[in-house]
Amino acid sequence: MATARSSSLSWTKLYPKYESIEPSIAPTDSTLVPSTGRWARFSKILSKLDSLGVEARGIARITSEERTDSKLINTATIWIAANTVISCFAIGTLGPAVFNLGLYDSFATVTFFNLLGVLPVAAMACAGPASGLRTMVFSRFSWGYYGASLTASLNCIAAIGWCAVNCITGGQILRVVSNDTLPIAVGVVIIVICTLVLSFAGYKWIHIYERYSWIPVFIAFCIMAGVGAKNFTDSGEAAMKSGRIEAANVLSFGGTIFGFAVGWTSLAADYNAYFPEDTSSTKVFTLTYLGNIIPLMLIEFLGAAVYTGTYTNSAWASAYNSNSIGGLLGASLSSVHGFGKFLLILFALSIVANNIPNMYSLSLSAQVIAPVFSRIPRFIYTIVGTAIYIPIAIVGADKFNESLVTFMDVLSYWLAIFIAVVFEEHILFKRCSFKNYDFSVWNNRKALPISFAAIGAGLIGVCGAILGMSQPYFVGPIGKVAGVTDHNNRFVGADVGFEMAFAFTAIIYPLFRFIELRFIGR
């Protein structure tokens, strides 16, 4: 399913560096892969991996003949599995734990910002079957050849950051399972190895794993909700309030929720590009939306609810202070004794389902950065990316909440800019129809936009993000105006960086794009 089966690999299909716009000058397989020497051995390795179902294809457009994935349910299960994870639970705890919101305030914030955040993910997923292209390659039709290199670089950074943050949570849980004898670093490595194997294998094996991996984890979450429900409360310090302080906290927590949900937009088309071109966009949108929104809301609700148990249960509070999310999970499941540790192991391993899409999409995004990068096989980048995020996870483990909030907010800033450009191009200039794209020029920089409009609007969007951001290291002027000083004379900023980044980009891009089309013609 993941790759075309033949007696030998076609390198012009697998590696677009060698796929010319003019077929007459495209080198043949024999000229690309000599029959002798080290390249011949490398070709044999690729052929062997391909025969085992490892996806050797890079970012080249998938032809109609190769789009053989008929399991449309895959477009839902990939996201159900990726979001039915402990990382999603950790995001939910931030409402009461970091932003001092009450339980029902947290529920309302989770609901509203997730409903919005999943929309661009579902819309982007429709581009996969329609184009046969991966997300970062599809973005070339709005960002241009060179602009897409920039967004692909940012996508790689985001993927590495996500994997690091996720591994911290998993490492904390495994440490609790071992009664604090297992270093977090060892727990991180265990999760990393599991992630590497599946992201290395590619599209086919990822879908097989994600189709079923969420089921035992979901059952484990249900058990945790049942045994811990008696401790959930809305009567602590963070009970429902109103006023400017509450509004500022809602906006900041909402930005974090939105950043988590919208984060899948930059890779949403990667996981259904093998569907036939005539696949219903309505079905793809609906299944993708439901596959995201249902687990996001349920698991984040549970995260917020479980944290409120620390208000009345001193053992839970002590466990959270000692081992963060891992400690809280362990305390909430202590009443089921040894079975609780088994559930903790399931929660820790659930991280794999979230990290796999990040590593797989990193391997594709890396090939978009520059032509020379597309010469390197996709699965090599999974190894390189893994080597990078291991030390980041180990170093960031000491300040998990701070690392998570900061990363989520910054992630949402660049995604706001990316989304504004891609969707305005589709809505305003392509009139909401994939038929108005010429996908055959996906790798022809002379036929794609020159990137002036996208990069120019993106820079203006960065200015908007700076003006609206509210982070520990910097508060923009709009963030200050939206914020307020509480009764302890502590400034509570309202992070509106995402909103400002999106608004600034959305206002400027149509103007710049019109100029680009008027004087350049593409």
C-alpha positions as semicolon CSV with decimal commas, in nm:
position;residue;x (nm);y (nm);z (nm)
1;M;0,000;0,000;0,000
2;A;0,273;0,243;0,095
3;T;0,489;0,200;-0,211
4;A;0,457;0,073;-0,563
5;R;0,575;-0,286;-0,596
6;S;0,814;-0,365;-0,879
7;S;1,127;-0,568;-0,942
8;S;1,343;-0,264;-0,882
9;L;1,290;0,076;-0,723
10;S;1,233;0,372;-0,953
11;W;1,456;0,638;-0,809
12;T;1,299;0,914;-1,017
13;K;0,977;0,845;-0,825
14;L;1,135;0,801;-0,485
15;Y;1,369;1,098;-0,504
16;P;1,230;1,407;-0,676
17;K;1,573;1,565;-0,713
18;Y;1,603;1,346;-1,020
19;E;1,250;1,395;-1,148
20;S;1,276;1,653;-1,427
21;I;0,993;1,865;-1,555
22;E;1,104;1,752;-1,900
23;P;1,092;1,370;-1,907
24;S;1,332;1,357;-2,200
25;I;1,620;1,475;-1,985
26;A;1,539;1,272;-1,675
27;P;1,820;1,026;-1,598
28;T;1,737;0,658;-1,607
29;D;1,763;0,424;-1,312
30;S;2,080;0,278;-1,456
31;T;2,251;0,617;-1,459
32;L;2,133;0,702;-1,110
33;V;2,224;0,373;-0,947
34;P;2,535;0,213;-1,096
35;S;2,539;-0,164;-1,118
36;T;2,863;-0,176;-0,923
37;G;3,014;0,006;-0,626
38;R;2,870;0,142;-0,304
39;W;2,560;0,292;-0,469
40;A;2,464;-0,050;-0,602
41;R;2,477;-0,187;-0,248
42;F;2,268;0,106;-0,126
43;S;2,009;0,039;-0,396
44;K;1,989;-0,324;-0,287
45;I;1,928;-0,215;0,072
46;L;1,646;0,013;-0,041
47;S;1,494;-0,264;-0,251
48;K;1,508;-0,505;0,043
49;L;1,345;-0,255;0,277
50;D;1,079;-0,184;0,017
51;S;0,999;-0,554;-0,010
52;L;0,949;-0,563;0,368
53;G;0,693;-0,284;0,350
54;V;0,926;-0,004;0,461
55;E;0,828;0,309;0,271
56;A;1,123;0,415;0,057
57;R;0,935;0,692;-0,123
58;G;1,027;1,051;-0,051
59;I;0,828;1,364;-0,134
60;A;0,757;1,285;-0,499
61;R;0,394;1,315;-0,601
62;I;0,205;0,987;-0,568
63;T;0,058;0,886;-0,902
64;S;-0,303;0,776;-0,948
65;E;-0,192;0,415;-1,000
66;E;-0,010;0,412;-0,667
67;R;-0,299;0,547;-0,458
68;T;-0,427;0,213;-0,338
69;D;-0,530;0,290;0,022
70;S;-0,902;0,211;0,035
71;K;-0,947;0,216;0,416
72;L;-1,102;0,559;0,459
73;I;-1,139;0,495;0,832
74;N;-0,761;0,538;0,849
75;T;-0,809;0,912;0,818
76;A;-0,991;0,903;1,153
77;T;-0,798;0,638;1,346
78;I;-0,460;0,800;1,281
79;W;-0,580;1,105;1,478
80;I;-0,776;0,914;1,741
81;A;-0,457;0,729;1,831
82;A;-0,237;1,038;1,811
83;N;-0,463;1,227;2,054
84;T;-0,562;0,945;2,293
85;V;-0,234;0,994;2,473
86;I;-0,105;1,119;2,803
87;S;0,029;1,437;2,640
88;C;-0,330;1,542;2,576
89;F;-0,410;1,469;2,941
90;A;-0,116;1,689;3,045
91;I;-0,248;1,978;2,835
92;G;-0,580;1,956;3,017
93;T;-0,416;1,984;3,360
94;L;-0,267;2,322;3,266
95;G;-0,605;2,495;3,301
96;P;-0,622;2,465;3,680
97;A;-0,251;2,398;3,743
98;V;-0,091;2,688;3,554
99;F;-0,369;2,928;3,457
100;N;-0,567;2,902;3,783
101;L;-0,894;2,825;3,608
102;G;-1,183;2,643;3,769
103;L;-1,294;2,304;3,645
104;Y;-1,591;2,430;3,444
105;D;-1,396;2,727;3,311
106;S;-1,134;2,480;3,194
107;F;-1,402;2,264;3,030
108;A;-1,546;2,564;2,845
109;T;-1,204;2,677;2,726
110;V;-1,111;2,327;2,611
111;T;-1,437;2,298;2,417
112;F;-1,430;2,633;2,238
113;F;-1,065;2,641;2,135
114;N;-1,061;2,278;2,024
115;L;-1,369;2,327;1,807
116;L;-1,179;2,605;1,629
117;G;-0,836;2,444;1,630
118;V;-0,939;2,124;1,457
119;L;-1,100;2,303;1,158
120;P;-0,775;2,376;0,970
121;V;-0,650;2,023;1,040
122;A;-0,956;1,869;0,877
123;A;-0,941;2,112;0,586
124;M;-0,573;2,045;0,519
125;A;-0,633;1,669;0,525
126;C;-0,849;1,707;0,213
127;A;-0,542;1,815;0,014
128;G;-0,382;1,471;0,044
129;P;-0,615;1,270;-0,181
130;A;-0,677;1,565;-0,413
131;S;-0,310;1,630;-0,485
132;G;-0,116;1,315;-0,401
133;L;0,128;1,548;-0,224
134;R;0,246;1,577;0,136
135;T;0,154;1,889;0,332
136;M;0,482;2,076;0,300
137;V;0,500;2,006;-0,074
138;F;0,139;2,120;-0,116
139;S;0,230;2,444;0,063
140;R;0,459;2,530;-0,230
141;F;0,150;2,641;-0,422
142;S;0,100;2,926;-0,173
143;W;0,437;2,974;-0,006
144;G;0,636;2,914;-0,323
145;Y;0,936;2,687;-0,366
146;Y;1,165;2,883;-0,134
147;G;0,896;2,985;0,113
148;A;0,802;2,620;0,158
149;S;1,165;2,550;0,246
150;L;1,121;2,790;0,537
151;T;0,794;2,637;0,656
152;A;0,941;2,287;0,621
153;S;1,231;2,391;0,845
154;L;0,989;2,523;1,107
155;N;0,786;2,204;1,080
156;C;1,096;1,998;1,153
157;I;1,169;2,211;1,460
158;A;0,808;2,172;1,578
159;A;0,820;1,794;1,531
160;I;1,142;1,765;1,731
161;G;1,000;1,987;2,005
162;W;0,678;1,785;2,022
163;C;0,863;1,457;2,051
164;A;1,083;1,596;2,327
165;V;0,788;1,730;2,529
166;N;0,600;1,402;2,487
167;C;0,897;1,192;2,596
168;I;0,933;1,396;2,914
169;T;0,581;1,295;3,014
170;G;0,644;0,930;2,930
171;G;0,972;0,929;3,119
172;Q;0,805;1,074;3,428
173;I;0,542;0,800;3,422
174;L;0,794;0,518;3,389
175;R;0,988;0,670;3,679
176;V;0,674;0,650;3,895
177;V;0,618;0,287;3,789
178;S;0,970;0,203;3,910
179;N;0,912;0,378;4,246
180;D;1,151;0,658;4,148
181;T;1,442;0,421;4,077
182;L;1,436;0,459;3,698
183;P;1,596;0,783;3,573
184;I;1,376;0,988;3,341
185;A;1,652;0,964;3,080
186;V;1,611;0,586;3,063
187;G;1,234;0,618;3,028
188;V;1,286;0,866;2,743
189;V;1,512;0,622;2,559
190;I;1,256;0,338;2,592
191;I;0,986;0,550;2,429
192;V;1,227;0,676;2,164
193;I;1,317;0,324;2,049
194;C;0,952;0,226;2,003
195;T;0,883;0,547;1,810
196;L;1,185;0,506;1,584
197;V;1,092;0,159;1,462
198;L;0,746;0,256;1,337
199;S;0,831;0,601;1,199
200;F;1,121;0,436;1,014
201;A;0,883;0,184;0,852
202;G;0,654;0,450;0,708
203;Y;0,295;0,501;0,593
204;K;0,165;0,142;0,585
205;W;0,291;0,031;0,926
206;I;0,202;0,361;1,090
207;H;-0,163;0,322;0,990
208;I;-0,171;-0,040;1,106
209;Y;-0,033;0,052;1,448
210;E;-0,249;0,363;1,495
211;R;-0,564;0,175;1,395
212;Y;-0,555;-0,031;1,714
213;S;-0,310;0,126;1,962
214;W;-0,564;0,374;2,102
215;I;-0,812;0,109;2,222
216;P;-0,631;-0,017;2,538
217;V;-0,524;0,339;2,622
218;F;-0,880;0,467;2,599
219;I;-0,996;0,185;2,829
220;A;-0,721;0,280;3,074
221;F;-0,840;0,643;3,076
222;C;-1,195;0,524;3,146
223;I;-1,073;0,320;3,443
224;M;-0,879;0,617;3,578
225;A;-1,187;0,838;3,549
226;G;-1,391;0,581;3,739
227;V;-1,153;0,526;4,030
228;G;-1,062;0,894;4,071
229;A;-1,399;1,062;4,018
230;K;-1,473;1,095;4,390
231;N;-1,180;1,336;4,422
232;F;-1,279;1,570;4,138
233;T;-1,398;1,913;4,257
234;D;-1,456;2,271;4,152
235;S;-1,433;2,410;4,503
236;G;-1,060;2,485;4,521
237;E;-0,877;2,812;4,478
238;A;-0,945;2,802;4,106
239;A;-1,324;2,784;4,133
240;M;-1,518;2,964;3,862
241;K;-1,446;3,338;3,864
242;S;-1,499;3,634;3,634
243;G;-1,330;3,960;3,546
244;R;-1,018;4,063;3,356
245;I;-0,786;3,821;3,537
246;E;-1,009;3,530;3,444
247;A;-1,035;3,653;3,085
248;A;-0,657;3,683;3,057
249;N;-0,609;3,330;3,188
250;V;-0,875;3,192;2,955
251;L;-0,705;3,352;2,654
252;S;-0,365;3,217;2,756
253;F;-0,493;2,866;2,828
254;G;-0,699;2,883;2,509
255;G;-0,385;2,963;2,312
256;T;-0,222;2,653;2,456
257;I;-0,525;2,437;2,373
258;F;-0,545;2,581;2,024
259;G;-0,172;2,528;1,966
260;F;-0,207;2,161;2,057
261;A;-0,508;2,105;1,831
262;V;-0,394;2,309;1,532
263;G;-0,045;2,159;1,549
264;W;-0,149;1,872;1,322
265;T;-0,233;2,109;1,035
266;S;0,122;2,119;0,903
267;L;0,124;1,742;0,849
268;A;-0,245;1,652;0,803
269;A;-0,218;1,563;0,433
270;D;0,076;1,327;0,491
271;Y;-0,148;1,045;0,613
272;N;-0,404;1,020;0,334
273;A;-0,200;1,101;0,024
274;Y;-0,236;0,737;-0,085
275;F;-0,615;0,764;-0,108
276;P;-0,759;0,778;-0,463
277;E;-0,801;1,122;-0,616
278;D;-1,181;1,089;-0,629
279;T;-1,206;1,031;-0,252
280;S;-1,486;1,245;-0,107
281;S;-1,346;1,560;0,053
282;T;-1,656;1,578;0,273
283;K;-1,585;1,234;0,416
284;V;-1,215;1,311;0,466
285;F;-1,298;1,639;0,642
286;T;-1,564;1,482;0,865
287;L;-1,358;1,179;0,967
288;T;-1,051;1,391;1,034
289;Y;-1,252;1,640;1,240
290;L;-1,419;1,372;1,450
291;G;-1,095;1,177;1,486
292;N;-0,939;1,485;1,645
293;I;-1,214;1,662;1,835
294;I;-1,352;1,363;2,028
295;P;-1,028;1,244;2,194
296;L;-0,894;1,597;2,239
297;M;-1,195;1,712;2,437
298;L;-1,247;1,394;2,639
299;I;-0,885;1,347;2,743
300;E;-0,828;1,716;2,820
301;F;-1,149;1,722;3,026
302;L;-1,011;1,431;3,225
303;G;-0,675;1,601;3,272
304;A;-0,837;1,911;3,419
305;A;-1,067;1,703;3,640
306;V;-0,793;1,479;3,780
307;Y;-0,576;1,779;3,870
308;T;-0,856;1,923;4,086
309;G;-0,812;1,619;4,310
310;T;-0,494;1,785;4,440
311;Y;-0,711;2,046;4,616
312;T;-0,858;1,797;4,861
313;N;-0,619;1,500;4,848
314;S;-0,279;1,580;4,995
315;A;-0,127;1,258;4,859
316;W;-0,218;1,360;4,505
317;A;-0,078;1,710;4,560
318;S;0,248;1,572;4,699
319;A;0,284;1,326;4,411
320;Y;0,225;1,601;4,155
321;N;0,481;1,829;4,318
322;S;0,738;1,548;4,319
323;N;0,687;1,392;3,975
324;S;0,452;1,625;3,787
325;I;0,208;1,443;3,554
326;G;0,361;1,102;3,621
327;G;0,318;1,147;3,994
328;L;-0,041;1,264;3,959
329;L;-0,129;0,963;3,745
330;G;0,035;0,726;3,990
331;A;-0,149;0,876;4,285
332;S;-0,487;0,870;4,110
333;L;-0,443;0,499;4,032
334;S;-0,294;0,397;4,367
335;S;-0,623;0,244;4,481
336;V;-0,598;-0,032;4,216
337;H;-0,244;-0,122;4,329
338;G;-0,045;-0,341;4,086
339;F;-0,302;-0,306;3,809
340;G;-0,253;0,068;3,834
341;K;0,113;0,027;3,742
342;F;0,013;-0,173;3,438
343;L;-0,214;0,115;3,335
344;L;0,073;0,358;3,389
345;I;0,287;0,159;3,148
346;L;0,007;0,182;2,891
347;F;-0,006;0,559;2,941
348;A;0,370;0,589;2,899
349;L;0,368;0,385;2,579
350;S;0,076;0,588;2,443
351;I;0,335;0,857;2,375
352;V;0,456;0,645;2,084
353;A;0,128;0,697;1,896
354;N;0,175;1,074;1,922
355;N;0,543;1,081;1,836
356;I;0,519;0,855;1,530
357;P;0,337;1,110;1,310
358;N;0,580;1,380;1,416
359;M;0,888;1,179;1,324
360;Y;0,740;1,051;0,998
361;S;0,641;1,401;0,887
362;L;0,980;1,535;0,993
363;S;1,141;1,291;0,752
364;L;0,925;1,427;0,469
365;S;0,960;1,792;0,566
366;A;1,338;1,764;0,575
367;Q;1,340;1,664;0,209
368;V;1,151;1,983;0,118
369;I;1,409;2,216;0,275
370;A;1,660;2,195;-0,011
371;P;1,714;1,983;-0,325
372;V;2,025;1,825;-0,178
373;F;1,822;1,702;0,120
374;S;1,583;1,513;-0,108
375;R;1,871;1,286;-0,213
376;I;1,883;1,136;0,135
377;P;1,630;0,853;0,194
378;R;1,332;0,949;0,407
379;F;1,395;0,700;0,685
380;I;1,745;0,836;0,749
381;Y;1,587;1,156;0,877
382;T;1,390;0,963;1,138
383;I;1,720;0,848;1,285
384;V;1,871;1,198;1,274
385;G;1,561;1,356;1,428
386;T;1,557;1,097;1,705
387;A;1,920;1,168;1,791
388;I;1,837;1,538;1,822
389;Y;1,530;1,523;2,046
390;I;1,665;1,273;2,301
391;P;1,899;1,523;2,474
392;I;1,638;1,799;2,447
393;A;1,386;1,583;2,634
394;I;1,635;1,493;2,904
395;V;1,740;1,856;2,961
396;G;1,382;1,990;2,955
397;A;1,245;1,738;3,204
398;D;1,321;1,958;3,506
399;K;1,086;2,237;3,395
400;F;0,810;2,046;3,224
401;N;0,511;2,279;3,268
402;E;0,707;2,588;3,170
403;S;0,855;2,408;2,869
404;L;0,514;2,280;2,760
405;V;0,329;2,612;2,782
406;T;0,604;2,810;2,609
407;F;0,639;2,554;2,331
408;M;0,264;2,533;2,267
409;D;0,228;2,909;2,240
410;V;0,527;2,962;2,012
411;L;0,409;2,671;1,797
412;S;0,072;2,838;1,753
413;Y;0,237;3,162;1,637
414;W;0,405;3,015;1,331
415;L;0,107;2,794;1,252
416;A;-0,120;3,099;1,252
417;I;0,095;3,251;0,979
418;F;0,119;2,925;0,785
419;I;-0,256;2,864;0,798
420;A;-0,346;3,218;0,693
421;V;-0,132;3,198;0,379
422;V;-0,229;2,845;0,270
423;F;-0,603;2,886;0,319
424;E;-0,629;3,238;0,180
425;E;-0,453;3,116;-0,133
426;H;-0,700;2,828;-0,158
427;I;-1,011;3,035;-0,083
428;L;-0,936;3,366;-0,254
429;F;-0,707;3,275;-0,541
430;K;-0,794;2,910;-0,615
431;R;-1,166;2,966;-0,546
432;C;-1,192;2,673;-0,303
433;S;-1,129;2,414;-0,575
434;F;-0,838;2,173;-0,608
435;K;-0,914;2,165;-0,981
436;N;-0,759;2,512;-1,008
437;Y;-0,415;2,377;-0,913
438;D;-0,167;2,231;-1,160
439;F;-0,015;1,968;-0,933
440;S;0,221;1,849;-1,206
441;V;0,448;2,150;-1,139
442;W;0,497;2,064;-0,772
443;N;0,875;2,048;-0,816
444;N;0,920;2,321;-1,080
445;R;1,039;2,634;-0,904
446;K;0,989;2,836;-1,225
447;A;0,617;2,757;-1,228
448;L;0,550;2,809;-0,856
449;P;0,503;3,143;-0,675
450;I;0,826;3,334;-0,610
451;S;0,749;3,345;-0,234
452;F;0,735;3,726;-0,213
453;A;0,374;3,741;-0,098
454;A;0,395;3,457;0,154
455;I;0,725;3,552;0,313
456;G;0,637;3,922;0,314
457;A;0,302;3,859;0,480
458;G;0,469;3,611;0,715
459;L;0,713;3,875;0,836
460;I;0,423;4,109;0,907
461;G;0,257;3,822;1,092
462;V;0,567;3,780;1,308
463;C;0,531;4,145;1,407
464;G;0,173;4,073;1,510
465;A;0,282;3,775;1,719
466;I;0,544;3,985;1,898
467;L;0,292;4,258;1,973
468;G;0,039;4,014;2,117
469;M;0,255;3,756;2,291
470;S;0,275;3,713;2,668
471;Q;0,557;3,483;2,769
472;P;0,785;3,468;3,075
473;Y;1,068;3,614;2,868
474;F;0,867;3,887;2,688
475;V;0,527;4,055;2,693
476;G;0,422;4,253;2,387
477;P;0,238;4,586;2,412
478;I;-0,098;4,436;2,310
479;G;-0,039;4,148;2,552
480;K;0,015;4,405;2,827
481;V;-0,303;4,591;2,744
482;A;-0,502;4,267;2,741
483;G;-0,344;4,156;3,070
484;V;-0,409;4,274;3,424
485;T;-0,242;4,292;3,767
486;D;-0,395;4,059;4,027
487;H;-0,452;4,117;4,399
488;N;-0,097;3,999;4,475
489;N;0,040;4,271;4,246
490;R;0,143;4,002;3,998
491;F;0,096;4,076;3,630
492;V;-0,125;3,824;3,449
493;G;-0,065;3,853;3,077
494;A;-0,317;3,758;2,810
495;D;-0,140;3,585;2,525
496;V;-0,304;3,695;2,200
497;G;0,002;3,628;1,985
498;F;-0,179;3,372;1,772
499;E;-0,472;3,600;1,701
500;M;-0,244;3,892;1,612
501;A;-0,018;3,678;1,394
502;F;-0,315;3,541;1,202
503;A;-0,486;3,879;1,163
504;F;-0,175;4,062;1,043
505;T;-0,091;3,788;0,793
506;A;-0,448;3,752;0,668
507;I;-0,481;4,125;0,603
508;I;-0,152;4,164;0,417
509;Y;-0,128;3,841;0,216
510;P;-0,407;3,913;-0,038
511;L;-0,251;4,250;-0,121
512;F;0,100;4,107;-0,162
513;R;-0,032;3,811;-0,360
514;F;-0,221;4,039;-0,597
515;I;0,100;4,235;-0,659
516;E;0,290;3,910;-0,713
517;L;0,037;3,785;-0,967
518;R;0,014;4,123;-1,139
519;F;0,387;4,165;-1,199
520;I;0,521;3,807;-1,193
521;G;0,220;3,613;-1,317
522;R;0,253;3,317;-1,082
